[in-house]
Amino acid sequence: MTWHRAEILRRWQLSPKVTGISLHLTESKFSFVPGQWLDFKPLPSSTWSPPERQKIGGYSITSIPSDLPLIDLAIQSSRHPVASWACAESKVGDLIDIRVGGTFVYKEGGGRGDDPEWKP
């Protein structure tokens, strides 16, 4: 899977334990289908200093494909380094790398996307 660069545009509380984050993709060769998730890897910045080895978090996409190049995520707060950073320390303008994952998705016309014959 290919990594794509994105910038944090907004961060807000969806609930006491869930943070919403809006991203803007800096390139156009990114796509996803409903049901997929986003791997999220912060780039070193004034607010993120990677642990001994780079950590990656996987989060729910809450926007729809036609919203691209904007993507909204829902991130539950936890002790995981990336989730903790995203919910409490990330700032507008921080850069991250993202990639899409998951095959258990909605298949247009009905059915499940985990069918081995179907490719997102």
Secondary structure by P-SEA (a helix, b strand, c coil): cbbbbbbbcccccccccbbbbbbbbccccccccccccccccccccccccccccbbbbbbbbccccccccbbbbbbcccccaaaaaaaccccccbbbbbbbbbcccccccccccccccccc
